[in-house]
Amino acid sequence: MSKYEHLWKYLQADGSLTLKLSFDKIKTIIGFDIDHSFLTYKKEAGQFGYQVGKISMKEKHITFNQMDK
């Protein structure tokens, strides 16, 4: 099980075309602060129908986009 699996399942359950989540919201979902390892794990989102869009370190949020089905 991936350490980010709870996040991927959250995105899948939400089903929005685009979803912008703050780092704080992500921490609530996964139970820990997001770190640099996210860059390695972000490709896993595709297995749940999403791709990682913009990562804003300044505004502390990540945008996720639903992939074409």
C-alpha angles and dihedrals in degrees: 000000000000118000087234097047092108089058093049092049090048090055092047092050092048093053096194118153090230126015126184114198127185120229087247092055090048089051089053090051099045101028099236141063116277112250141181091283086074088078089062095044099043092090088067089072088077090069087062096046100264140100127204111250124179120000109199114194090178096053092030099230141111126215118215123196126201112240122233111270 
